[in-house]
Amino acid sequence: MTDTSQIREHMEVIGADGVHVGTVDRVEGDHIKLTKKDSSAQIEGAEGQHEGHHHTIPLGLVADIEGDQVRLSATGANAQNFEEEAD
């Protein structure tokens, strides 16, 4: 099991396919809160609909932490299905 206490602000969150999902703002409870700036910014088909507010991803999707990256067990597109709006 991955030690999610290692997740820090400004780490990049990437899907299992290497697609950028977002940037860590902070961990809140059992979710990673992504920054408003690029929450789902590069996921195909997500442009515009997720801008301007925070999204969260369940910590249960974290597969590994490598350097400054949080790698998810789901692809970038699938991770979007688990995102919840925080604002």
HUTA-V442328 format. One line per field, one symbol per residue. phi: phi as a letter, one per 30 degrees, with the letter a starting at -180 (. if undefined). psi: psi as a letter, one per 30 degrees, with the letter a starting at -180 (. if undefined). burial: + if it has 16 or more other C-alpha atoms within 10 Angstrom, else -. Layout:
BEGIN
phi=???
psi=???
burial=???
END
This chain:
BEGIN
phi=.ddddddbeiddcbddciddclbdcacbicbccdddebeidcdeiceidcdiadbbbdddddcabbicbcccdcdedddedcdbdcc
psi=kkjfffklkgkkkklfggkkeakkelkjcglkklleegjgegkkffkefglgllllkkfffkeljjcgkjklflleeeeeffkkkf.
burial=---+--++--++++++--+++++++++---++++++-++++-+------++--++++++-+++++---+++++++++-++--+----
END
